[in-house]
Amino acid sequence: MVAYVVVQEIVEDETKFSQYREKVMPILEQHGGRFLVRGGNMKVVEGEWPYPRLVILEFPTREAVDTWYSSPEYQAILPLRLQGCKSNLIVVDGI
């Protein structure tokens, strides 16, 4: 079953976040992941949405998400994202 990673972000340190951006793609692809949404122009239609940036990743399985996130390669660059932005990150199963 397909799984999605949904991330809300506020970039606070563009330098660190840019370093993360430069390195994340090959690691993501290595685990079968791909971007469906990466930032983009958002319009809040209902409710509140305090985060100006949204990212949605698709993986072939939940196991692929877990393997990607816990991989030594991703863990090596994760501090760049955590230092570069505030975020919420969830993993959700597709249907």
Secondary structure, 3 states (H helix, E strand, C coil): CCEEEEEEEEECCHHHHHHHHHHHHHHHHHCCCEEEEECCCCCCCCCCCCCCEEEEEEECCHHHHHHHHHCHHHHHHHHHHHHHEEEEEEEEECC
